Amino acid sequence: MKLMSILFATTVLLAGCSSVPSQKKQSLDMQTLGNARELGGYRSSDGRKVKRGVLLRSAKPSGASEADLKRLSEEYNLATVTDFRMSFERALEPNPVIPGVKDVWCPIIDEDLFLANISSDEAESAKKNEDTFERLKIAVKSGVVGENMYVNFLSGAQGKKGYTLFFKELLALPEGKSLLFHCTQGKDRTGLGAMLVLSALGVDEKTIMQDYLLTNTFNASLIEKERKMLSQYNLSAEEETLYLSVMDYVNEAFMKNALKYLKENYGSPLGYIKTELGVTDSDIDRLKKKFLED
């Protein structure tokens, strides 16, 4: 009897633990698709785990090789790509056409607000592949980048609309198929998307934050190169961190502020998902049935 009690207690303890995110566990092992990983393997509060190979996230797939695209299609049975970028980002680097795969545009940033804070010349520059540092300055000046960036994405009408469509595509995903969601670097708009879907599935906040910060592991070599590039501009430490946050680095404070905003205004991320994205309790049950396994 005592042994049975110990086994039961151990089972309950394990059920409440989430697997620790790591590059090796989450990587899609793509050669040309940046920041490519999955949400599979994370444990929900009910003891079930997120299914492997179904919820995929990455940077923009425009430069992906035919081999990587073939793996997405054949190995992962990709059915849907949801793109969180602005229209001019999509125009500059369109998503590749993958036979049988639906490309759904779910913009998160209000382009009118983005462009309203910069000059017409800067707006044209932002829409072109011009000098990296100049584009960084434009992004910062526009007000899009900053500690409340994620709060602005979540509270804005466009952000709510984009993430609502994202959840509709998650609910509509056919059994046995996968969905890839991305923005440009696959870290900010995509990071929020991952936070929201993992919250809906009952994954704990610590695991969600660890998953978010994995970008800095996946992008370690890129971030080091970008630090060297920025060193020539005599930036302060704060400015350097802000500029890196425009490129391939994720800033923990950004996500902490987003989670704080959701808790203070909706009680939790799940409260936001239900209130602002129109996801019902029945939808949550469907999502868990679709994306969790024992």
ChimeraX commands (.cxc) that place a marker at each C-alpha (Angstrom):
marker #1 position 0.00,0.00,0.00 radius 0.5
marker #1 position 2.83,2.34,0.90 radius 0.5
marker #1 position 4.54,1.56,-2.42 radius 0.5
marker #1 position 1.35,2.38,-4.33 radius 0.5
marker #1 position 1.11,5.72,-2.52 radius 0.5
marker #1 position 4.70,6.56,-3.45 radius 0.5
marker #1 position 4.10,5.62,-7.10 radius 0.5
marker #1 position 0.93,7.72,-7.21 radius 0.5
marker #1 position 2.69,10.73,-5.68 radius 0.5
marker #1 position 5.54,10.38,-8.15 radius 0.5
marker #1 position 3.11,10.24,-11.08 radius 0.5
marker #1 position 1.34,13.39,-9.93 radius 0.5
marker #1 position 4.67,15.18,-9.46 radius 0.5
marker #1 position 5.86,14.25,-12.94 radius 0.5
marker #1 position 2.55,15.26,-14.48 radius 0.5
marker #1 position 3.01,18.77,-13.12 radius 0.5
marker #1 position 6.51,19.14,-14.58 radius 0.5
marker #1 position 7.26,20.47,-18.04 radius 0.5
marker #1 position 10.10,19.18,-20.13 radius 0.5
marker #1 position 12.96,21.66,-20.19 radius 0.5
marker #1 position 13.27,23.41,-23.58 radius 0.5
marker #1 position 16.58,22.91,-25.36 radius 0.5
marker #1 position 17.92,23.51,-28.84 radius 0.5
marker #1 position 18.45,19.80,-29.43 radius 0.5
marker #1 position 14.92,18.82,-28.37 radius 0.5
marker #1 position 13.07,21.55,-30.24 radius 0.5
marker #1 position 15.13,21.95,-33.42 radius 0.5
marker #1 position 13.68,21.03,-36.80 radius 0.5
marker #1 position 17.29,20.56,-37.95 radius 0.5
marker #1 position 16.85,22.72,-41.03 radius 0.5
marker #1 position 19.92,23.87,-42.94 radius 0.5
marker #1 position 18.60,27.10,-44.45 radius 0.5
marker #1 position 15.47,27.99,-42.47 radius 0.5
marker #1 position 16.36,30.28,-39.59 radius 0.5
marker #1 position 15.26,29.79,-35.96 radius 0.5
marker #1 position 13.36,26.69,-37.05 radius 0.5
marker #1 position 11.91,24.70,-34.20 radius 0.5
marker #1 position 8.75,23.15,-32.80 radius 0.5
marker #1 position 6.56,23.36,-29.70 radius 0.5
marker #1 position 6.29,19.59,-29.37 radius 0.5
marker #1 position 7.24,17.85,-26.13 radius 0.5
marker #1 position 6.21,20.56,-23.67 radius 0.5
marker #1 position 4.01,19.29,-20.86 radius 0.5
marker #1 position 0.58,20.72,-20.12 radius 0.5
marker #1 position -0.80,21.21,-16.62 radius 0.5
marker #1 position -2.95,18.09,-17.06 radius 0.5
marker #1 position 0.11,15.90,-17.63 radius 0.5
marker #1 position -0.24,15.55,-21.39 radius 0.5
marker #1 position 2.44,16.71,-23.82 radius 0.5
marker #1 position 2.27,18.84,-26.95 radius 0.5
marker #1 position 2.42,16.57,-29.98 radius 0.5
marker #1 position 5.70,16.41,-31.85 radius 0.5
marker #1 position 6.09,17.75,-35.37 radius 0.5
marker #1 position 2.78,19.62,-35.52 radius 0.5
marker #1 position 3.25,23.17,-34.23 radius 0.5
marker #1 position 6.26,24.61,-36.04 radius 0.5
marker #1 position 7.83,28.08,-35.80 radius 0.5
marker #1 position 10.60,29.79,-37.75 radius 0.5
marker #1 position 12.02,32.92,-39.31 radius 0.5
marker #1 position 10.84,33.88,-42.79 radius 0.5
marker #1 position 11.01,30.90,-45.17 radius 0.5
marker #1 position 11.82,32.95,-48.27 radius 0.5
marker #1 position 15.45,31.80,-48.35 radius 0.5
marker #1 position 14.81,28.17,-47.49 radius 0.5
marker #1 position 16.31,25.56,-49.80 radius 0.5
marker #1 position 14.26,23.13,-51.84 radius 0.5
marker #1 position 15.53,20.37,-49.56 radius 0.5
marker #1 position 14.25,22.09,-46.42 radius 0.5
marker #1 position 10.92,22.92,-48.05 radius 0.5
marker #1 position 10.59,19.31,-49.14 radius 0.5
marker #1 position 11.18,18.14,-45.57 radius 0.5
marker #1 position 8.49,20.51,-44.30 radius 0.5
marker #1 position 6.07,19.16,-46.88 radius 0.5
marker #1 position 6.88,15.46,-46.72 radius 0.5
marker #1 position 8.36,14.81,-43.28 radius 0.5
marker #1 position 6.13,17.20,-41.34 radius 0.5
marker #1 position 3.04,17.01,-43.58 radius 0.5
marker #1 position 2.82,20.80,-43.67 radius 0.5
marker #1 position -0.66,22.09,-44.48 radius 0.5
marker #1 position -0.65,25.75,-43.42 radius 0.5
marker #1 position 1.79,28.64,-43.14 radius 0.5
marker #1 position 0.67,31.66,-41.11 radius 0.5
marker #1 position 2.69,34.81,-41.78 radius 0.5
marker #1 position 2.68,37.59,-39.16 radius 0.5
marker #1 position 4.67,40.11,-41.25 radius 0.5
marker #1 position 3.66,43.47,-42.70 radius 0.5
marker #1 position 2.74,43.72,-46.38 radius 0.5
marker #1 position 6.04,45.27,-47.51 radius 0.5
marker #1 position 7.98,42.53,-45.68 radius 0.5
marker #1 position 6.01,39.93,-47.60 radius 0.5
marker #1 position 6.50,41.83,-50.86 radius 0.5
marker #1 position 10.29,42.02,-50.39 radius 0.5
marker #1 position 10.67,38.37,-49.44 radius 0.5
marker #1 position 7.55,36.40,-50.40 radius 0.5
marker #1 position 6.81,33.03,-48.91 radius 0.5
marker #1 position 7.78,30.22,-51.27 radius 0.5
marker #1 position 4.96,28.40,-52.96 radius 0.5
marker #1 position 4.72,24.87,-51.57 radius 0.5
marker #1 position 2.24,22.63,-53.42 radius 0.5
marker #1 position -0.76,21.79,-51.28 radius 0.5
marker #1 position 0.19,24.25,-48.53 radius 0.5
marker #1 position -2.04,27.21,-47.64 radius 0.5
marker #1 position -0.32,30.59,-47.09 radius 0.5
marker #1 position -2.37,32.67,-44.64 radius 0.5
marker #1 position -1.49,36.31,-43.95 radius 0.5
marker #1 position -2.07,37.30,-40.30 radius 0.5
marker #1 position -0.40,40.74,-39.93 radius 0.5
marker #1 position 0.20,41.84,-36.32 radius 0.5
marker #1 position 1.60,45.35,-36.74 radius 0.5
marker #1 position -0.63,48.24,-37.84 radius 0.5
marker #1 position 1.27,49.54,-40.86 radius 0.5
marker #1 position -0.46,52.92,-40.83 radius 0.5
marker #1 position 0.74,53.55,-37.27 radius 0.5
marker #1 position 4.20,52.25,-38.12 radius 0.5
marker #1 position 4.57,54.58,-41.10 radius 0.5
marker #1 position 2.93,57.57,-39.38 radius 0.5
marker #1 position 5.89,57.99,-37.03 radius 0.5
marker #1 position 8.55,58.24,-39.73 radius 0.5
marker #1 position 9.18,60.49,-42.73 radius 0.5
marker #1 position 8.18,59.56,-46.28 radius 0.5
marker #1 position 11.84,58.98,-47.18 radius 0.5
marker #1 position 12.29,56.73,-44.18 radius 0.5
marker #1 position 9.11,54.91,-45.06 radius 0.5
marker #1 position 10.46,54.17,-48.55 radius 0.5
marker #1 position 13.77,53.06,-47.05 radius 0.5
marker #1 position 11.98,50.72,-44.64 radius 0.5
marker #1 position 10.33,49.05,-47.60 radius 0.5
marker #1 position 13.65,48.34,-49.32 radius 0.5
marker #1 position 16.69,46.23,-48.53 radius 0.5
marker #1 position 18.96,49.16,-47.71 radius 0.5
marker #1 position 21.64,49.83,-45.08 radius 0.5
marker #1 position 21.10,47.63,-42.01 radius 0.5
marker #1 position 21.90,50.32,-39.44 radius 0.5
marker #1 position 19.61,52.83,-41.13 radius 0.5
marker #1 position 16.76,50.31,-41.07 radius 0.5
marker #1 position 17.45,49.69,-37.38 radius 0.5
marker #1 position 17.19,53.41,-36.64 radius 0.5
marker #1 position 13.93,53.61,-38.55 radius 0.5
marker #1 position 12.47,50.68,-36.61 radius 0.5
marker #1 position 13.41,52.30,-33.30 radius 0.5
marker #1 position 12.17,55.75,-34.36 radius 0.5
marker #1 position 8.83,54.32,-35.51 radius 0.5
marker #1 position 8.12,53.34,-31.92 radius 0.5
marker #1 position 7.53,49.72,-32.81 radius 0.5
marker #1 position 10.60,48.56,-30.89 radius 0.5
marker #1 position 10.81,49.02,-27.13 radius 0.5
marker #1 position 9.99,47.42,-23.79 radius 0.5
marker #1 position 6.25,47.74,-24.44 radius 0.5
marker #1 position 6.47,46.47,-28.02 radius 0.5
marker #1 position 4.69,43.21,-27.23 radius 0.5
marker #1 position 2.07,45.00,-25.16 radius 0.5
marker #1 position 1.35,47.20,-28.17 radius 0.5
marker #1 position 1.06,44.16,-30.43 radius 0.5
marker #1 position -1.38,42.46,-28.06 radius 0.5
marker #1 position -3.47,45.57,-27.28 radius 0.5
marker #1 position -3.69,46.91,-30.84 radius 0.5
marker #1 position -6.65,46.18,-33.08 radius 0.5
marker #1 position -4.41,44.74,-35.80 radius 0.5
marker #1 position -2.63,42.45,-33.35 radius 0.5
marker #1 position -5.91,41.11,-32.02 radius 0.5
marker #1 position -7.18,40.56,-35.55 radius 0.5
marker #1 position -4.00,38.77,-36.62 radius 0.5
marker #1 position -3.84,36.44,-33.62 radius 0.5
marker #1 position -7.58,35.73,-33.92 radius 0.5
marker #1 position -6.99,34.49,-37.46 radius 0.5
marker #1 position -3.99,32.48,-36.23 radius 0.5
marker #1 position -6.19,30.62,-33.73 radius 0.5
marker #1 position -8.82,30.00,-36.40 radius 0.5
marker #1 position -6.16,28.33,-38.54 radius 0.5
marker #1 position -5.00,26.25,-35.56 radius 0.5
marker #1 position -8.55,25.05,-34.99 radius 0.5
marker #1 position -9.01,24.29,-38.69 radius 0.5
marker #1 position -5.77,22.34,-39.11 radius 0.5
marker #1 position -6.53,18.84,-40.45 radius 0.5
marker #1 position -5.58,15.82,-38.36 radius 0.5
marker #1 position -2.11,14.50,-39.16 radius 0.5
marker #1 position -0.97,17.83,-40.63 radius 0.5
marker #1 position 1.31,20.58,-39.30 radius 0.5
marker #1 position 1.22,24.37,-39.21 radius 0.5
marker #1 position 4.23,26.69,-39.49 radius 0.5
marker #1 position 3.95,30.21,-38.07 radius 0.5
marker #1 position 6.57,32.88,-38.68 radius 0.5
marker #1 position 7.41,36.56,-38.99 radius 0.5
marker #1 position 10.76,37.92,-40.20 radius 0.5
marker #1 position 13.25,36.68,-37.61 radius 0.5
marker #1 position 10.73,34.31,-36.01 radius 0.5
marker #1 position 11.15,35.78,-32.55 radius 0.5
marker #1 position 8.83,38.67,-31.59 radius 0.5
marker #1 position 5.48,38.33,-33.34 radius 0.5
marker #1 position 6.19,34.62,-33.58 radius 0.5
marker #1 position 7.31,34.49,-29.94 radius 0.5
marker #1 position 4.00,36.00,-28.86 radius 0.5
marker #1 position 2.14,33.52,-31.05 radius 0.5
marker #1 position 3.99,30.67,-29.34 radius 0.5
marker #1 position 3.24,32.12,-25.90 radius 0.5
marker #1 position -0.47,32.35,-26.72 radius 0.5
marker #1 position -0.89,28.85,-28.13 radius 0.5
marker #1 position 1.18,27.26,-25.34 radius 0.5
marker #1 position -0.91,29.15,-22.78 radius 0.5
marker #1 position -4.08,27.86,-24.41 radius 0.5
marker #1 position -2.71,24.32,-24.15 radius 0.5
marker #1 position -1.95,24.72,-20.44 radius 0.5
marker #1 position 1.86,24.90,-20.58 radius 0.5
marker #1 position 3.35,26.74,-17.59 radius 0.5
marker #1 position 4.86,30.23,-17.78 radius 0.5
marker #1 position 8.40,29.11,-16.94 radius 0.5
marker #1 position 8.48,26.75,-19.91 radius 0.5
marker #1 position 6.95,29.41,-22.16 radius 0.5
marker #1 position 9.67,31.87,-21.19 radius 0.5
marker #1 position 12.39,29.26,-21.73 radius 0.5
marker #1 position 10.97,28.51,-25.18 radius 0.5
marker #1 position 10.94,32.22,-25.99 radius 0.5
marker #1 position 14.58,32.65,-24.93 radius 0.5
marker #1 position 15.70,29.70,-27.09 radius 0.5
marker #1 position 15.91,32.20,-29.95 radius 0.5
marker #1 position 19.13,33.49,-28.40 radius 0.5
marker #1 position 20.57,29.97,-28.53 radius 0.5
marker #1 position 19.43,29.28,-32.09 radius 0.5
marker #1 position 20.69,32.69,-33.23 radius 0.5
marker #1 position 23.88,32.80,-31.13 radius 0.5
marker #1 position 26.28,33.13,-34.08 radius 0.5
marker #1 position 24.12,35.77,-35.77 radius 0.5
marker #1 position 23.84,37.78,-32.56 radius 0.5
marker #1 position 27.63,37.74,-32.09 radius 0.5
marker #1 position 28.15,39.05,-35.62 radius 0.5
marker #1 position 25.56,41.77,-35.03 radius 0.5
marker #1 position 27.26,42.84,-31.80 radius 0.5
marker #1 position 30.51,43.29,-33.75 radius 0.5
marker #1 position 28.70,45.26,-36.44 radius 0.5
marker #1 position 27.10,47.58,-33.87 radius 0.5
marker #1 position 30.37,48.13,-32.01 radius 0.5
marker #1 position 31.53,50.59,-34.68 radius 0.5
marker #1 position 28.68,53.02,-33.85 radius 0.5
marker #1 position 29.70,53.86,-30.25 radius 0.5
marker #1 position 26.33,52.91,-28.81 radius 0.5
marker #1 position 25.57,52.71,-25.11 radius 0.5
marker #1 position 24.87,49.27,-23.64 radius 0.5
marker #1 position 21.15,50.09,-23.56 radius 0.5
marker #1 position 21.16,51.25,-27.18 radius 0.5
marker #1 position 23.05,48.15,-28.29 radius 0.5
marker #1 position 20.54,45.87,-26.58 radius 0.5
marker #1 position 17.65,47.78,-28.16 radius 0.5
marker #1 position 19.18,47.54,-31.64 radius 0.5
marker #1 position 19.95,43.85,-31.19 radius 0.5
marker #1 position 16.31,43.41,-30.23 radius 0.5
marker #1 position 15.36,44.66,-33.68 radius 0.5
marker #1 position 17.54,41.99,-35.27 radius 0.5
marker #1 position 18.02,38.44,-33.99 radius 0.5
marker #1 position 18.06,38.82,-30.20 radius 0.5
marker #1 position 15.08,38.41,-27.87 radius 0.5
marker #1 position 14.79,40.57,-24.78 radius 0.5
marker #1 position 13.36,38.84,-21.70 radius 0.5
marker #1 position 11.94,42.16,-20.42 radius 0.5
marker #1 position 9.71,42.42,-23.51 radius 0.5
marker #1 position 7.95,39.11,-22.75 radius 0.5
marker #1 position 7.78,39.79,-19.01 radius 0.5
marker #1 position 6.00,43.07,-19.74 radius 0.5
marker #1 position 3.58,41.28,-22.07 radius 0.5
marker #1 position 2.74,38.64,-19.46 radius 0.5
marker #1 position 2.32,41.32,-16.79 radius 0.5
marker #1 position -0.07,43.22,-19.07 radius 0.5
marker #1 position -2.14,40.09,-19.72 radius 0.5
marker #1 position -2.36,39.23,-16.03 radius 0.5
marker #1 position -3.26,42.76,-14.93 radius 0.5
marker #1 position -5.92,43.24,-17.61 radius 0.5
marker #1 position -7.28,39.74,-18.24 radius 0.5
marker #1 position -6.19,37.66,-15.26 radius 0.5
marker #1 position -3.97,35.49,-17.46 radius 0.5
marker #1 position -2.96,34.92,-21.09 radius 0.5
marker #1 position -5.90,32.50,-21.34 radius 0.5
marker #1 position -8.23,35.30,-20.25 radius 0.5
marker #1 position -6.92,37.45,-23.11 radius 0.5
marker #1 position -7.28,34.59,-25.59 radius 0.5
marker #1 position -10.93,34.14,-24.63 radius 0.5
marker #1 position -11.84,37.82,-24.30 radius 0.5
marker #1 position -9.99,39.39,-27.23 radius 0.5
marker #1 position -9.49,36.53,-29.69 radius 0.5
marker #1 position -12.94,35.01,-29.31 radius 0.5
marker #1 position -11.65,31.57,-28.40 radius 0.5
marker #1 position -14.30,29.70,-26.38 radius 0.5
marker #1 position -13.96,27.02,-23.70 radius 0.5
marker #1 position -15.11,24.55,-26.33 radius 0.5
marker #1 position -12.37,25.78,-28.68 radius 0.5
marker #1 position -9.78,25.32,-25.91 radius 0.5
marker #1 position -10.95,21.74,-25.46 radius 0.5
marker #1 position -10.67,21.18,-29.21 radius 0.5
marker #1 position -7.16,22.65,-29.28 radius 0.5
marker #1 position -6.07,20.38,-26.44 radius 0.5
marker #1 position -7.61,17.33,-28.12 radius 0.5
marker #1 position -5.91,18.25,-31.39 radius 0.5
marker #1 position -2.43,19.17,-30.11 radius 0.5
marker #1 position -1.90,17.24,-26.87 radius 0.5
marker #1 position -1.19,13.56,-26.36 radius 0.5
marker #1 position -0.83,11.31,-23.31 radius 0.5
marker link #1:1,2 radius 0.2
marker link #1:2,3 radius 0.2
marker link #1:3,4 radius 0.2
marker link #1:4,5 radius 0.2
marker link #1:5,6 radius 0.2
marker link #1:6,7 radius 0.2
marker link #1:7,8 radius 0.2
marker link #1:8,9 radius 0.2
marker link #1:9,10 radius 0.2
marker link #1:10,11 radius 0.2
marker link #1:11,12 radius 0.2
marker link #1:12,13 radius 0.2
marker link #1:13,14 radius 0.2
marker link #1:14,15 radius 0.2
marker link #1:15,16 radius 0.2
marker link #1:16,17 radius 0.2
marker link #1:17,18 radius 0.2
marker link #1:18,19 radius 0.2
marker link #1:19,20 radius 0.2
marker link #1:20,21 radius 0.2
marker link #1:21,22 radius 0.2
marker link #1:22,23 radius 0.2
marker link #1:23,24 radius 0.2
marker link #1:24,25 radius 0.2
marker link #1:25,26 radius 0.2
marker link #1:26,27 radius 0.2
marker link #1:27,28 radius 0.2
marker link #1:28,29 radius 0.2
marker link #1:29,30 radius 0.2
marker link #1:30,31 radius 0.2
marker link #1:31,32 radius 0.2
marker link #1:32,33 radius 0.2
marker link #1:33,34 radius 0.2
marker link #1:34,35 radius 0.2
marker link #1:35,36 radius 0.2
marker link #1:36,37 radius 0.2
marker link #1:37,38 radius 0.2
marker link #1:38,39 radius 0.2
marker link #1:39,40 radius 0.2
marker link #1:40,41 radius 0.2
marker link #1:41,42 radius 0.2
marker link #1:42,43 radius 0.2
marker link #1:43,44 radius 0.2
marker link #1:44,45 radius 0.2
marker link #1:45,46 radius 0.2
marker link #1:46,47 radius 0.2
marker link #1:47,48 radius 0.2
marker link #1:48,49 radius 0.2
marker link #1:49,50 radius 0.2
marker link #1:50,51 radius 0.2
marker link #1:51,52 radius 0.2
marker link #1:52,53 radius 0.2
marker link #1:53,54 radius 0.2
marker link #1:54,55 radius 0.2
marker link #1:55,56 radius 0.2
marker link #1:56,57 radius 0.2
marker link #1:57,58 radius 0.2
marker link #1:58,59 radius 0.2
marker link #1:59,60 radius 0.2
marker link #1:60,61 radius 0.2
marker link #1:61,62 radius 0.2
marker link #1:62,63 radius 0.2
marker link #1:63,64 radius 0.2
marker link #1:64,65 radius 0.2
marker link #1:65,66 radius 0.2
marker link #1:66,67 radius 0.2
marker link #1:67,68 radius 0.2
marker link #1:68,69 radius 0.2
marker link #1:69,70 radius 0.2
marker link #1:70,71 radius 0.2
marker link #1:71,72 radius 0.2
marker link #1:72,73 radius 0.2
marker link #1:73,74 radius 0.2
marker link #1:74,75 radius 0.2
marker link #1:75,76 radius 0.2
marker link #1:76,77 radius 0.2
marker link #1:77,78 radius 0.2
marker link #1:78,79 radius 0.2
marker link #1:79,80 radius 0.2
marker link #1:80,81 radius 0.2
marker link #1:81,82 radius 0.2
marker link #1:82,83 radius 0.2
marker link #1:83,84 radius 0.2
marker link #1:84,85 radius 0.2
marker link #1:85,86 radius 0.2
marker link #1:86,87 radius 0.2
marker link #1:87,88 radius 0.2
marker link #1:88,89 radius 0.2
marker link #1:89,90 radius 0.2
marker link #1:90,91 radius 0.2
marker link #1:91,92 radius 0.2
marker link #1:92,93 radius 0.2
marker link #1:93,94 radius 0.2
marker link #1:94,95 radius 0.2
marker link #1:95,96 radius 0.2
marker link #1:96,97 radius 0.2
marker link #1:97,98 radius 0.2
marker link #1:98,99 radius 0.2
marker link #1:99,100 radius 0.2
marker link #1:100,101 radius 0.2
marker link #1:101,102 radius 0.2
marker link #1:102,103 radius 0.2
marker link #1:103,104 radius 0.2
marker link #1:104,105 radius 0.2
marker link #1:105,106 radius 0.2
marker link #1:106,107 radius 0.2
marker link #1:107,108 radius 0.2
marker link #1:108,109 radius 0.2
marker link #1:109,110 radius 0.2
marker link #1:110,111 radius 0.2
marker link #1:111,112 radius 0.2
marker link #1:112,113 radius 0.2
marker link #1:113,114 radius 0.2
marker link #1:114,115 radius 0.2
marker link #1:115,116 radius 0.2
marker link #1:116,117 radius 0.2
marker link #1:117,118 radius 0.2
marker link #1:118,119 radius 0.2
marker link #1:119,120 radius 0.2
marker link #1:120,121 radius 0.2
marker link #1:121,122 radius 0.2
marker link #1:122,123 radius 0.2
marker link #1:123,124 radius 0.2
marker link #1:124,125 radius 0.2
marker link #1:125,126 radius 0.2
marker link #1:126,127 radius 0.2
marker link #1:127,128 radius 0.2
marker link #1:128,129 radius 0.2
marker link #1:129,130 radius 0.2
marker link #1:130,131 radius 0.2
marker link #1:131,132 radius 0.2
marker link #1:132,133 radius 0.2
marker link #1:133,134 radius 0.2
marker link #1:134,135 radius 0.2
marker link #1:135,136 radius 0.2
marker link #1:136,137 radius 0.2
marker link #1:137,138 radius 0.2
marker link #1:138,139 radius 0.2
marker link #1:139,140 radius 0.2
marker link #1:140,141 radius 0.2
marker link #1:141,142 radius 0.2
marker link #1:142,143 radius 0.2
marker link #1:143,144 radius 0.2
marker link #1:144,145 radius 0.2
marker link #1:145,146 radius 0.2
marker link #1:146,147 radius 0.2
marker link #1:147,148 radius 0.2
marker link #1:148,149 radius 0.2
marker link #1:149,150 radius 0.2
marker link #1:150,151 radius 0.2
marker link #1:151,152 radius 0.2
marker link #1:152,153 radius 0.2
marker link #1:153,154 radius 0.2
marker link #1:154,155 radius 0.2
marker link #1:155,156 radius 0.2
marker link #1:156,157 radius 0.2
marker link #1:157,158 radius 0.2
marker link #1:158,159 radius 0.2
marker link #1:159,160 radius 0.2
marker link #1:160,161 radius 0.2
marker link #1:161,162 radius 0.2
marker link #1:162,163 radius 0.2
marker link #1:163,164 radius 0.2
marker link #1:164,165 radius 0.2
marker link #1:165,166 radius 0.2
marker link #1:166,167 radius 0.2
marker link #1:167,168 radius 0.2
marker link #1:168,169 radius 0.2
marker link #1:169,170 radius 0.2
marker link #1:170,171 radius 0.2
marker link #1:171,172 radius 0.2
marker link #1:172,173 radius 0.2
marker link #1:173,174 radius 0.2
marker link #1:174,175 radius 0.2
marker link #1:175,176 radius 0.2
marker link #1:176,177 radius 0.2
marker link #1:177,178 radius 0.2
marker link #1:178,179 radius 0.2
marker link #1:179,180 radius 0.2
marker link #1:180,181 radius 0.2
marker link #1:181,182 radius 0.2
marker link #1:182,183 radius 0.2
marker link #1:183,184 radius 0.2
marker link #1:184,185 radius 0.2
marker link #1:185,186 radius 0.2
marker link #1:186,187 radius 0.2
marker link #1:187,188 radius 0.2
marker link #1:188,189 radius 0.2
marker link #1:189,190 radius 0.2
marker link #1:190,191 radius 0.2
marker link #1:191,192 radius 0.2
marker link #1:192,193 radius 0.2
marker link #1:193,194 radius 0.2
marker link #1:194,195 radius 0.2
marker link #1:195,196 radius 0.2
marker link #1:196,197 radius 0.2
marker link #1:197,198 radius 0.2
marker link #1:198,199 radius 0.2
marker link #1:199,200 radius 0.2
marker link #1:200,201 radius 0.2
marker link #1:201,202 radius 0.2
marker link #1:202,203 radius 0.2
marker link #1:203,204 radius 0.2
marker link #1:204,205 radius 0.2
marker link #1:205,206 radius 0.2
marker link #1:206,207 radius 0.2
marker link #1:207,208 radius 0.2
marker link #1:208,209 radius 0.2
marker link #1:209,210 radius 0.2
marker link #1:210,211 radius 0.2
marker link #1:211,212 radius 0.2
marker link #1:212,213 radius 0.2
marker link #1:213,214 radius 0.2
marker link #1:214,215 radius 0.2
marker link #1:215,216 radius 0.2
marker link #1:216,217 radius 0.2
marker link #1:217,218 radius 0.2
marker link #1:218,219 radius 0.2
marker link #1:219,220 radius 0.2
marker link #1:220,221 radius 0.2
marker link #1:221,222 radius 0.2
marker link #1:222,223 radius 0.2
marker link #1:223,224 radius 0.2
marker link #1:224,225 radius 0.2
marker link #1:225,226 radius 0.2
marker link #1:226,227 radius 0.2
marker link #1:227,228 radius 0.2
marker link #1:228,229 radius 0.2
marker link #1:229,230 radius 0.2
marker link #1:230,231 radius 0.2
marker link #1:231,232 radius 0.2
marker link #1:232,233 radius 0.2
marker link #1:233,234 radius 0.2
marker link #1:234,235 radius 0.2
marker link #1:235,236 radius 0.2
marker link #1:236,237 radius 0.2
marker link #1:237,238 radius 0.2
marker link #1:238,239 radius 0.2
marker link #1:239,240 radius 0.2
marker link #1:240,241 radius 0.2
marker link #1:241,242 radius 0.2
marker link #1:242,243 radius 0.2
marker link #1:243,244 radius 0.2
marker link #1:244,245 radius 0.2
marker link #1:245,246 radius 0.2
marker link #1:246,247 radius 0.2
marker link #1:247,248 radius 0.2
marker link #1:248,249 radius 0.2
marker link #1:249,250 radius 0.2
marker link #1:250,251 radius 0.2
marker link #1:251,252 radius 0.2
marker link #1:252,253 radius 0.2
marker link #1:253,254 radius 0.2
marker link #1:254,255 radius 0.2
marker link #1:255,256 radius 0.2
marker link #1:256,257 radius 0.2
marker link #1:257,258 radius 0.2
marker link #1:258,259 radius 0.2
marker link #1:259,260 radius 0.2
marker link #1:260,261 radius 0.2
marker link #1:261,262 radius 0.2
marker link #1:262,263 radius 0.2
marker link #1:263,264 radius 0.2
marker link #1:264,265 radius 0.2
marker link #1:265,266 radius 0.2
marker link #1:266,267 radius 0.2
marker link #1:267,268 radius 0.2
marker link #1:268,269 radius 0.2
marker link #1:269,270 radius 0.2
marker link #1:270,271 radius 0.2
marker link #1:271,272 radius 0.2
marker link #1:272,273 radius 0.2
marker link #1:273,274 radius 0.2
marker link #1:274,275 radius 0.2
marker link #1:275,276 radius 0.2
marker link #1:276,277 radius 0.2
marker link #1:277,278 radius 0.2
marker link #1:278,279 radius 0.2
marker link #1:279,280 radius 0.2
marker link #1:280,281 radius 0.2
marker link #1:281,282 radius 0.2
marker link #1:282,283 radius 0.2
marker link #1:283,284 radius 0.2
marker link #1:284,285 radius 0.2
marker link #1:285,286 radius 0.2
marker link #1:286,287 radius 0.2
marker link #1:287,288 radius 0.2
marker link #1:288,289 radius 0.2
marker link #1:289,290 radius 0.2
marker link #1:290,291 radius 0.2
marker link #1:291,292 radius 0.2
marker link #1:292,293 radius 0.2
marker link #1:293,294 radius 0.2
view
